[in-house]
Amino acid sequence: MSLRKIILFFIIVLLTITLPVIFFFSFQYFSKASAVKADIVIDLKRTTKPVPNRWLALAQGGEEKGVRMLENVVPEVSALNPQYIRLDHIYDYYDVVSRDEKGSLVFNWAQLDATICDIYQIGAKPFFSLGYMPPVMSSDGSLIAVPSDWQEWKNLVQKTVERYSGKTTRLCGQITGDWMKDIYYEVWNEPDLETFGKWSLYEGSKDYKTLYYYSVLGASQAQEINNYFIGGPVPTALYKNWIQVFLNYVSRNNLRVDFLSWHHYSKNTDDFTDDAGNLNSWLSPPEFSRYQSLPRIISEWGYDSEPNPIADTNVGAAHTIAALRNFLRYNFTLGFLFDIKDGPTPRWGILGHNGEKKPRYYALKLLSLLEGTWINIEGEGTFVHGLASTSANKTALVLVNYDKDNKNTELVPVTFLNLANGSYTMTITYLEGNPTIIKNTLVENGQLQKSILIPANTVVAIELKLE
């Protein structure tokens, strides 16, 4: 082989190796370079709808059996002002069902009542995940099997609805009346997951449709009850077959379904908004028209479905605010952040086992500043997004810079338009930080401008109060 051919050969090999690398890093560079920087505009004339007094929903998983998980964190959770708290493992973790010497079912609500009372003390209402199978009713003694007798499962659901939605029920010595209205009952938890039974939609020995049928039948036979909601199918993610096959069965059997629910874990907060579009598409055929307006509930959501230390960092906090911003802009009735408190081992909690506050908790606390009426925000960027509100004497803005790569830092111009002229107190609060208070901030011609430094994965709140 000639020297020229040898040199050409090595050049080709070198280019084969280096070009993909050069292309990759060039793509990364230009992708970053093309990111849109935020230039936030808050126009107080662009208000939309009232901010609900209670809109946050939180979930508590089965982190510790035989313990009132929420008992030692009631003040901390109450400060977040949640509307509903979802409770899992209601039958197996609270020893609700046993048998007497004759083999008849015996119901003991004492342990579950204690945790439900903690939820009411927080100021929220319970959202029940109906599961898991009590061992004394299970066909194989496990928590994820079908019951030996479906009538017993039906009876258990009936008694549950009568207990927690009953017109004559009095809990915690004082909870009755309106507090017992509009309680949610969700049939099972992640039935498609092997850990929770690997239920099927296509007949077989473990058919979720059968589970749903007897659950609805039991609820429908409850006596002297307030209005309640029952629904499902609560898979691990929003799957087309789980929605359409489920609803076809519900329709054929004329079963009650008050809401559609599913879970969603993703590091990409835009994925959460995709759920809204997908569900609209899947419910567009005529046979599903009656279900298009059903409430849509993400009954668990978060950064990762597995315990991930990142969720306990500022990245997790920024992810939470960015995701909630999407929830509030789309037609989701409830979205339950998972979960409230760790067991003895750190897992998904916004609070530690002893009530230690984590970054996600502080992020949610900043959102509690939003009240009054929502304001549309203009000028959001690729990474920086926000939520804004106005009330009688206060305008509040919460901004988040969520970047999975933890690189993007921005000096964000923020402009307020159509403010009342006068002197304002501006308070700037970063996550877990002491607020910076700037008094005597003068507003003329209804306009105020301020640049806010927002490093990657930072949440910051800005409040304006007329002095």
N, C-alpha and C positions, 0 to 999 in steps of 0.2 A: 504494500500500500504506500502511495506517495506521501510525502510530508504534508502536502496541501490537503489531501483527503483526511489525514490524521487530524490536522488542525480543525478542519470543517466538522469532523465527527465530534471532537471535544466541545466545539462551540454549540453544536446542536444539543448535546447532553447537558451542557451548562444552562442553556436557555430553557430546556425542558424542566430542569430543577428550579431555576430561579423565577421564571415568569409567573407561575402560579402564586409564589410567595409575594412577589411584587404586586400582582393583581389583588391579592387578598388584603394586604395592608393599604393599598391605594383605595380600595373599596371602603375599608374601615375609616380611612381619613376623610374621604369625600362624603361619606355618610354622616360623619360627625359635623363636617363643615357645612353640610346642607341643612342641619337641624335649625328649626325656626326658633329664634329667641323671643321670649315673651315681652309684650309691651301692654301692660294691663290697663284697661279703662273701665271704671265703675261709674255708670251713669244712673243716678238715682231716679230718673224718669223711666228707666227700663226695668221696672219691677214686674214680677210675674204673679206668684201665688203665695199665700201665707206659709211661713215656716211652721210645721206642726210643733205643738208643745212637746210631744214625745214622738220621735221617729226612729230612734236607734233600737236595734234588736240585737241581743246577745245570746250565745248558746253556751251551755255547760255540758261537757261530755262526762263520760264515766271514768273520772280520773282516780276515784278512791271509793271503795265500797264501804257501806255501813257508816258513812260520815256525812254530816250536814255540810256539804262543800261550801255553801254560801254564808254560813253562819258568821264566820269571822271577817267577812268582807262586805257586809251590808252597807256601811256608810260609804265605802269607796265606790261600789257599784251604783248606789243611789245617786251619787254626785254626777253620774253620766246620764241620768234621766232616761233610762230605757223604757220602751213601751211594752215589749214582750221579752221573756227569757225562755229559751227552748231547753227542755230537760230530756236527757236521754237515759236509757236503762231504768225506766220507771218501775218495771215489774221485778227485775232480778236484783237490782241494787238496794231495793227498799223492802224486800221480803213481804210483798203484798199478798201473795197467795200461798195457802197451805191446805192440808186436808185434815178433817177430824177423824175420830176413830171409826166412823162409818164410811169413810172414803169420800165424804161430801166436801166441796170446796168451801174454804173459809177465807174471808177477805179481812185484812188488817191494814188500815191506811195510816197508822200512826207515824211510821217513819217517813213516808212520802209526804204526809201532811206537814211535818216539821219543815221540810225543805220548801214546800209550796208557801208556807207562812213566811219563810225568809224572802221569797220572791215578792210576796205582797208587801212585806216591810220595806223592801227596796223601792216600792211604788210601781212595780210592773205587774203584768198578768202572765200566767204560765202558758206555754205552748208545748203540748205533750207529744213526744215521739212514742207511739204505742209499741212497746217492745221491752225486753225480748220475751221469749216463751218461758213462762215459769216452769222449772224442772218437774214439778208435780203434775203438770199438764202436758209435758212434752212426750212425743212418741218414743224418743230414745234417751230422755233425761237431759239432753243438751238445751242450750238457750236459743238455738237456731233451727230447731226441727219443727215440723208441723205438729199440731196438737194431736193427742190420741183421739180427741173428740172435738170436732169443730164447734159444736154447741157450747162447749165450755169456754172456748175463746170468745164466741159471741157474747156469752154471759159476762165475761170479764170486761169486755169493752163497754157493754151496757152499764155495768156497775161503776166503771170509771167515769163515764159521762154523767151519770146520776150524781156521783160524788162531787165532781168539780164544776159542773154546770147546773146543779140542782137548785131549784127555787127555794127549797127549804133547808139547804145546806148552810151551816155556819162554820167557818173555818177560823182558827186562831182566836176564837172568842168574839170576833167582831166582823169578819169578812163575810158579806152576804150582799144581796141586791145586785146593783150594777156591776160590782166587782166580779160577779159570777157570769156575766154576759160576755159573748164573743170570745170564748176560749177555743183554741185550736187543738185539733187532734189529727196527727199525721200518722198514717199507717206504716209502721216499721221505720227502719233506718238503713239506707243504702242496701236494699235487698239484692242488688246485682253483685255485691261484693261477697267473695267466698267467706270472709271473716264473719259476715252477718247472715250466712245461710245460702248464698248463691241461688236465690229464688229465680224462677224463669217466668217468661211471659207466654210460653208456648206449651201449655198443659204440663203433663208430667207429675211426679209425686210432690214437687214443691213449686206450685203455681202461685205467683204473687196475686194473680187475679182472684183466686179463691180466698186468699188471705184478705184481700180488700173487700170482697163480697161479704164475708162473715163479719168483718169489722163494721161496715156500713149497716148491716142488718142489726147488729148489736146496738149501735148508736141510735138507730131509728126506733128501737123498742124501749129506749130510756123514758122514764116517766117523770112528770113534773120538773121539766128542765127549762133553762133559759136558751136563748139563741146561741148556737155554737157552729163551728166550722170543722168539716172533716175532708181530708184529701190525701194526695200523694202524687206520683208514685215514688218520689224521693230517691232516685238513683244517684250514683257517685258523680255523675256529670249529666248535662242535658243531652240525652240521646233521642234521636228521632223515633226509633222503634219503641222506646219506653213511653213516649208521649202518645204516639198514634195508636199502637196496639192497645195500650191501657184505655184510651178514650173510646176506641171502637167497642171494647168489652163493656165499658160503663154505659155507652149508648144502647147497645143491644139488650142489656139487662136493666135498663132504666134505673141505674144506681145514682145515688147522690154523690156529687163531687163539688166541693166549694172552693177549691184552690188547686193549683198545680205547683209542685215543689220539686226541687232538685238541689244538688250540691255543686260547688264550683271552687276549685283551688287552682290558682295560676299566678305565676310571677308577672305575667303581662296583664296589666289592668284593662287594656282594650278588649281582651278576651271576654270580659264580663259583659260588655255592651253587645258583643256578638250574639250572646244568648237571646237578647231581645229580638234581634233581626231573624235569627233562626226560628224562634218560636212563632213569630208572626208568619213566616213562610210555611211552617209545618201545619199551622192551623188555618191556612187560607182555603183549602179545599172545602166545598160546600158541606160535606158530612161533619166538619168540625166547627161550623159557623156558630153553633150554640155555645162553644167553649172558648171563643176568641176573647171574650171579656172577663174570663175567670181571673181572679187575683193570682199573681205570679210571685212565688216565694222562693228565694234561695235560702234554704234552711240551715246551711253551713257554708261558709266561704272563708278563704284565707290565702296566705302566701304559698303554703305547701300542705298537702294532705298528710305528709309524714312530719314528725317533729323535726324542726329545722332551726338551729341556733340563730339564723339570720332574722327570723321572725321577731326575735327579742332585741333587735338592733334598730338604729334609726332608719335602715333600709325597710324593715318591716313596718315601722311607723309611717313612713312616706307612702309605701304601698297601700296601707290601710286608707289614708286620706284620698289618694288618687282613685282607688276603687270606689269608695263611698261617693265621691263626686260623680262617678258614672252611674251608680245606683240611683242617685237622687235626680238625675236628668232623664232617666228612662222609666218605663212603666212597671217598676217592681214595687209590690206592696210591702214586702219586708225582706231584709237581707240580714241573716244572723251571723255576726262575726264569731268565729270559733277560736278559742273558747275563753271563758271568764277566768278560771283559776286553775293553776297547776295542782297535780297531786304531789306526793312526796318527791317525785322526779320531775324536773322541768320539762314541759312539753309545749303546749300551744297557748298557755294562758297569757292574758294581758296583765294578770296579777300573779305573783308567786304564791307558793303554798301558804305562806304566812301573811299574805296580803301585800307583798312588796310590789310597788308600782313599776311597770316596765314602759319603754318608750311608746308602745301602741296605746297604753292607757293615757299617757299625757297627750298624745295626738287627739284622741277622742275627747279629752277634756277641753282642748282648744276649740273643737267644733261646737261645744255647748255655748260659745259666745254668739253663735248665729241665732237670731230671733227676729220676729216681726214679719217681714216680707222678703222673699228671695229677689235678688237683683241679677239680671243677665250680665255676664262678664264678657268683654271683648278683649282680644289681643293675647289669648293664651298661646303658648308655644308648644314645641315638641315635648318638652320635659316639664315645664311649669304650668300648672293648672290651679284653679281655685273655686271657692264658693263665697258668695257675698250676700249680705242681708242688710236691711235697714228697719229701724223701729222709731219710736217717737223722738228720741234724742241721741240715737247711736247708730252708726254705720260700722259694720264689721266685715272684715275680709280675712279668709284663711287661704294661704297659698302653700303649695307643695311642689317641690322639685324632686320628682321620682325618676331616678336613673339607675337601672339594674347594674350598669357598669361602674357606678359610683365615681364618675368623672366630671359631670357637667356642673359648672358653677356659673351663676348669672347675677349681674347687677340689674335688677328688674325695675324699669320705670313703672310707677303706679300713679294713675291720674283719676281723681274723683271729680265728677261733673255734677252740676245742679245741686250742690250743697247749699244750705241756708247760709247766708253771710254771717260772720261773727267769729268769736274766738273759740277754739277747740282745744281739747286735750287729746293728744295722740299717744296711744299705748302700743308698743311693738313688743310682742312676746314670742321668743323662740322656744322650741321644744325643750322642756325641763329647765329653761333659763329664767332668770329674774327679768321682769318686764322693764323696758325702757319707757319712761313717761316724759313726754314733751308737752309742756303746758304753753298756753298763749299762742297757739298756732292759728294765725290769722287767715281767714278765708274771705276773699273778695271776688266778685264776679262769679260766685258759685263754684270756683275751681281750686283744687289743691293738688300739688304734685310732690311725690316723694320717691326716691330710688331705694330699693330694698335689696341688700346683698343676700342671696340665697344659695349657699353651697349645695352640692349634691346630697339628695336624700335628707332635706331639711324641711320642716314644717314651721311656718311663721304666721302669727295672727296680727292684724292691724285693726285697732279700734279707734274710731273718732267719736268723741262726745262733745256736744255743744255745751260750753261753760255757762 
